[in-house]
Amino acid sequence: MSPWKAAHPGDAFDDIDTPALVLDLDAFERNLARMQQALAGSEMRLRPHAKSHKCPDIALRQIELGAVGICCQKVSEAARFVEAGVQDVLITNQVVGAKKVSHVLDMAAHATIGVLVDHPEQVAQFAQATSARKITVDVYIEVDVGMGRCGVDSVDEVIALAQQIKAAPYLRLMGLQCYHGSAQHYRQPEQRQIAIRQASDIAVTIRTALEKLGITVERITGAGTGSVALERDSGVFNEVQSGSYIFMDADYAKNEQGPQDIQFEHALFIKTAVLSRPTATRAVVDAGLKASSVDSGLPIVWKNPGVEYTKASDEHGVLLTAQANDLALGDSVLLVPGHCDPTVNLYDELICIRGGKVEAVWPIAARGAAL
């Protein structure tokens, strides 16, 4: 952690030290409102994914606007939000090992906690631990609907897991996790439509098989920012886990928008500054690999069409610029990160701006929570 703050509430935007992670509050609030409006009147519950922001201030605002709770990806990440007062958390990951199971139960004593399973051993660990401590945990069976990552891929496996969960007195079977993460970044609308239609068909097949055995499927949860309207309109999903919609990033900007897609806007930026101008066509800024994740591509320069971010090293970002472009030492440049989630994880604080001033500084409290 830096010995100095990049900014304090009341500071002018120009006085924010660099590199800094900056949130445009007006754009952020419009994104929040667009999601709520898009789901209004439908049966869809919003459970936004907090791995995108890792910030309790944001989670509590999402819940205040109508979200039923949040998703987290890690047990230690969830703990930060429960400590901050979030009362309903779904850990969208498999939890394995006595220590992690115990930590989940510690949280479940004070909040509603859900976990995913895709193997009988996971169910057995939770069944034993919850019975010993008499603490209830919500359980969702993860189904591989096309992502090729976690999840079972046969009806028989789902039925066996469901029956095992139902037999455990302190495990509450809530439904199915049917998240197709890859589909979020299929560039063409038709590709996303096909992927979510296939995911929905798989979910219906499994739900029907369970209901024939008298097993209720209360929730089918999934969906992300790139496909949320498709799950909303599917008639199958009843909970969405979109996370990036509050920020957006350069990778999502590459998706071609279809008529049904919800138009979110960029709200998250990296403020960086020019520290070297070695040639007329090259400038170097102080935001490199330790300031912006490049797993989904390099950041893009915001509202400066004559400048392109072309290379990153640990603490340097190289910009190519037209000779006529007047970037001087110390000048500020805003970058849109290629991938918002891992970029947020590089910072301790989110500097919130409105009207050219710092309105608030929010701790990224779950940063680095990897257990």
C-alpha positions in Angstrom: 0.0 0.0 0.0 1.3 3.5 -0.9 2.3 5.8 2.0 0.3 8.5 0.3 -3.3 8.8 -0.9 -3.8 9.5 -4.6 -6.7 11.8 -3.7 -9.0 12.9 -1.0 -12.7 14.0 -1.2 -12.9 17.6 -2.4 -9.7 17.4 -4.5 -9.9 18.6 -8.1 -9.7 15.9 -10.8 -6.4 17.4 -12.0 -4.9 16.9 -8.6 -5.4 13.2 -8.5 -2.0 11.5 -8.4 -1.2 8.8 -10.9 -1.7 6.1 -11.7 -5.1 5.9 -10.1 -8.3 4.0 -10.6 -11.1 6.4 -11.2 -14.9 6.0 -11.3 -17.1 8.4 -13.2 -20.1 8.4 -10.8 -22.6 9.8 -13.3 -21.9 7.1 -15.8 -21.8 4.4 -13.0 -25.2 5.5 -11.7 -26.7 5.5 -15.2 -25.4 1.9 -15.6 -27.0 0.9 -12.3 -30.3 2.4 -13.3 -30.2 0.8 -16.8 -29.8 -2.6 -15.3 -32.7 -2.1 -12.9 -34.9 -0.7 -15.6 -34.0 -3.6 -17.9 -35.2 -6.1 -15.3 -38.2 -4.2 -14.1 -41.4 -6.0 -14.7 -39.7 -9.4 -15.3 -39.3 -12.2 -12.9 -35.5 -11.8 -12.9 -33.7 -11.3 -9.7 -30.4 -9.3 -9.9 -27.5 -10.8 -8.0 -24.6 -8.8 -9.3 -21.1 -10.3 -9.3 -18.9 -8.5 -6.8 -15.6 -9.9 -8.3 -15.9 -7.1 -10.7 -15.6 -4.4 -8.1 -14.5 -6.0 -4.8 -16.0 -2.9 -3.1 -18.6 -3.1 -0.3 -19.7 0.5 -1.0 -20.8 -0.6 -4.5 -22.4 -3.8 -3.3 -24.5 -2.0 -0.7 -25.6 0.5 -3.4 -26.6 -2.3 -5.7 -28.7 -3.9 -2.9 -30.3 -0.6 -2.0 -31.5 -0.3 -5.6 -33.1 -3.8 -5.6 -30.4 -6.5 -5.9 -31.2 -9.5 -3.8 -27.6 -9.9 -2.8 -24.3 -10.5 -4.5 -22.0 -13.1 -6.0 -18.4 -13.7 -5.0 -15.8 -16.0 -6.4 -13.7 -16.7 -3.3 -14.5 -17.5 0.3 -12.3 -14.7 1.7 -13.8 -12.3 -0.8 -17.3 -13.1 0.5 -16.1 -12.6 4.1 -15.3 -8.9 3.3 -18.8 -8.3 2.1 -20.5 -10.1 5.0 -18.3 -8.0 7.4 -19.6 -4.9 5.6 -23.3 -5.9 6.1 -24.2 -7.8 3.0 -26.7 -10.5 4.1 -27.0 -12.7 1.0 -23.9 -14.0 -0.9 -23.6 -16.8 -3.4 -20.0 -18.1 -3.9 -20.0 -19.0 -7.5 -17.2 -21.5 -7.2 -16.6 -24.9 -5.7 -15.5 -24.8 -2.1 -13.1 -27.7 -1.2 -11.3 -28.4 2.0 -12.1 -28.4 5.7 -10.8 -24.9 6.3 -12.8 -23.3 3.6 -15.9 -25.2 4.5 -15.5 -24.0 8.1 -15.1 -20.4 6.9 -18.3 -20.7 4.9 -20.2 -21.9 7.9 -18.8 -19.1 10.0 -20.4 -16.7 7.6 -23.6 -18.7 7.2 -24.2 -18.3 11.0 -24.8 -14.6 10.3 -25.9 -14.4 6.6 -27.4 -16.4 3.8 -24.6 -18.1 2.0 -24.8 -20.2 -1.1 -22.2 -22.5 -2.7 -21.8 -24.5 -5.9 -21.2 -28.2 -6.2 -20.4 -30.5 -9.1 -19.0 -33.6 -7.2 -20.4 -35.9 -4.5 -17.4 -35.2 -2.3 -18.2 -31.5 -2.1 -21.7 -32.3 -1.0 -20.4 -34.8 1.6 -18.0 -32.3 3.1 -20.8 -29.7 3.5 -23.3 -32.3 4.7 -21.0 -33.4 7.5 -19.9 -29.9 8.6 -23.4 -28.4 8.6 -24.8 -31.3 10.5 -22.1 -31.0 13.2 -22.6 -27.3 13.6 -26.4 -27.2 12.8 -25.9 -24.4 10.3 -27.8 -24.2 7.0 -26.1 -23.5 3.7 -27.8 -23.0 0.3 -26.5 -25.3 -2.5 -26.6 -24.9 -6.3 -25.6 -27.6 -8.7 -23.3 -26.2 -11.4 -24.1 -27.4 -14.9 -21.7 -27.0 -17.8 -23.8 -25.2 -20.3 -21.0 -24.7 -22.8 -18.2 -23.0 -21.0 -16.0 -26.1 -20.6 -14.9 -25.2 -17.1 -16.6 -26.5 -14.0 -20.0 -28.2 -13.8 -21.6 -31.6 -14.5 -22.7 -32.4 -18.0 -25.3 -35.1 -17.6 -28.8 -35.3 -16.2 -28.0 -38.4 -14.2 -25.2 -36.7 -12.4 -27.4 -33.7 -11.5 -30.1 -36.1 -10.2 -27.6 -38.0 -8.0 -26.2 -34.7 -6.6 -29.7 -33.3 -6.0 -30.8 -36.5 -4.1 -27.6 -36.4 -2.0 -28.2 -32.7 -1.1 -31.9 -33.3 -0.3 -30.8 -36.1 2.1 -28.6 -33.7 4.1 -30.7 -32.0 6.8 -28.8 -28.7 6.8 -28.3 -28.4 3.0 -30.9 -26.4 1.1 -31.1 -27.2 -2.6 -31.8 -23.9 -4.3 -31.4 -24.8 -8.0 -28.9 -24.7 -10.8 -25.9 -22.6 -11.7 -26.0 -22.3 -15.5 -23.4 -19.6 -16.3 -21.9 -19.4 -19.8 -19.0 -17.1 -19.3 -17.5 -17.5 -22.8 -20.7 -16.3 -24.4 -20.3 -12.9 -22.8 -17.5 -12.1 -25.2 -18.8 -13.6 -28.4 -18.6 -10.6 -30.7 -21.6 -11.2 -32.9 -25.2 -11.0 -31.4 -26.2 -14.1 -33.3 -23.3 -16.1 -31.6 -24.5 -15.0 -28.2 -28.1 -15.8 -29.1 -27.2 -19.4 -30.1 -25.1 -20.0 -27.0 -27.7 -18.8 -24.6 -30.5 -20.7 -26.4 -28.4 -23.9 -26.1 -27.7 -23.1 -22.4 -31.4 -22.6 -21.8 -32.3 -25.9 -23.5 -29.8 -27.7 -21.2 -31.3 -26.0 -18.1 -34.9 -26.9 -19.1 -34.0 -30.6 -19.7 -32.4 -30.8 -16.3 -35.2 -28.9 -14.5 -37.8 -31.1 -16.1 -36.0 -34.3 -15.1 -35.7 -33.1 -11.5 -39.3 -32.0 -11.3 -40.5 -35.4 -12.5 -38.8 -36.8 -9.4 -40.6 -34.2 -7.2 -37.5 -32.1 -6.7 -38.2 -28.4 -6.9 -35.8 -26.1 -8.9 -36.4 -22.8 -7.3 -33.7 -20.9 -9.2 -31.8 -21.1 -12.4 -29.0 -18.5 -12.0 -26.3 -17.3 -14.4 -26.1 -14.6 -17.1 -23.4 -12.0 -17.5 -23.2 -8.5 -18.8 -22.8 -9.5 -22.4 -25.9 -11.7 -22.5 -28.2 -10.6 -19.7 -31.1 -9.6 -22.0 -31.1 -13.0 -23.6 -31.4 -14.8 -20.2 -34.0 -12.3 -19.1 -36.1 -13.1 -22.2 -35.4 -16.9 -22.2 -38.3 -17.8 -19.9 -35.8 -20.2 -18.2 -33.5 -18.1 -16.0 -34.8 -16.2 -13.0 -31.6 -14.7 -11.6 -28.8 -12.9 -13.3 -25.2 -12.5 -12.1 -23.9 -9.6 -14.2 -20.9 -7.8 -12.8 -19.1 -5.7 -15.4 -22.1 -3.7 -16.4 -21.3 -1.1 -13.7 -17.9 -0.4 -15.2 -17.6 -1.8 -18.7 -14.1 -2.2 -20.3 -12.3 -2.2 -23.6 -13.1 -5.9 -24.2 -16.8 -5.5 -23.9 -16.6 -2.6 -26.2 -15.6 -5.0 -28.9 -18.9 -6.8 -28.8 -21.3 -5.8 -31.7 -24.5 -4.7 -30.1 -27.8 -6.4 -31.0 -31.2 -4.7 -30.9 -32.0 -6.5 -27.6 -28.7 -5.7 -25.8 -28.6 -3.2 -23.0 -26.4 -0.2 -23.7 -24.0 0.3 -20.8 -21.3 2.9 -20.8 -17.7 3.2 -19.7 -17.4 4.4 -16.2 -14.1 3.0 -15.0 -10.8 4.6 -16.0 -7.1 4.6 -15.1 -5.8 8.1 -14.8 -2.2 8.2 -15.9 0.3 10.9 -16.7 3.0 11.4 -19.3 6.4 10.9 -17.7 8.5 10.9 -20.9 8.2 12.3 -24.4 11.3 10.9 -26.2 10.1 11.5 -29.7 7.5 13.5 -31.6 5.4 10.3 -32.1 6.0 8.5 -28.8 4.9 9.3 -25.3 5.3 7.2 -22.2 2.9 7.2 -19.3 3.1 5.8 -15.7 0.5 3.1 -16.2 1.9 -0.3 -17.2 1.2 -3.9 -16.3 0.9 -3.1 -12.6 -1.8 -0.5 -13.4 -4.0 -2.3 -15.9 -4.6 -6.0 -16.6 -3.9 -6.9 -20.3 -5.2 -10.4 -20.3 -8.1 -9.3 -22.5 -6.0 -6.8 -24.5 -4.3 -3.5 -24.0 -6.2 -0.5 -22.6 -7.6 2.1 -24.9 -7.0 5.8 -24.7 -10.3 7.6 -23.8 -11.5 10.4 -26.1 -8.2 11.0 -27.8 -8.4 9.4 -31.2 -4.9 10.5 -32.2 -3.3 8.5 -29.4 -2.9 4.7 -29.1 -1.7 2.6 -26.2 0.7 0.1 -27.9 2.9 -1.5 -25.3 3.1 -2.1 -21.6 5.9 -3.1 -19.3 5.9 -3.2 -15.5 5.5 0.6 -14.8 5.4 2.1 -18.3 2.8 2.4 -21.0 3.9 3.4 -24.5 1.6 5.7 -26.5 2.0 6.3 -30.2 0.7 9.7 -31.1 0.5 11.9 -34.2 3.2 14.5 -34.3 0.7 17.3 -34.1 -0.7 15.9 -30.9 0.5 18.0 -28.0 1.1 15.7 -25.1 3.5 17.3 -22.7 5.2 16.0 -19.6 2.7 15.7 -16.7 -0.3 15.8 -18.9 -3.1 13.5 -17.9 -4.4 10.6 -20.0 -7.5 8.5 -19.2 -7.3 4.8 -20.1 -10.2 2.3 -20.4 -8.8 -1.0 -19.1 -9.0 -4.1 -21.3 -10.5 -6.2 -18.5 -12.1 -4.4 -15.5 -12.1 -7.3 -12.9 -8.4 -8.0 -12.6 -7.6 -4.3 -13.1 -9.6 -3.4 -10.0 -7.7 -6.0 -8.1 -4.5 -4.0 -8.6 -5.7 -1.0 -6.5 -6.5 -0.3 -2.9 -9.0 2.5 -3.6 -11.5 3.6 -6.1 -11.5 7.4 -6.6 -15.1 8.5 -7.4 -15.4 11.7 -9.4 -18.3 14.0 -10.3 -18.2 17.4 -11.9 -14.4 17.6 -12.1 -14.0 16.8 -8.4 -13.4 13.9 -6.1 -16.7 13.1 -4.4 -15.6 10.0 -2.5 -12.8 7.4 -2.1 -14.1 3.9 -1.7 -11.9 1.1 -0.3 -11.5 -2.0 -2.6 -11.8 -4.1 0.6 -11.7 -7.5 -1.1 -8.7 -6.8 -3.2 -6.3 -9.7 -3.1 -8.8 -12.0 -1.3 -7.7 -15.2 -3.0 -8.4 -17.9 -0.4 
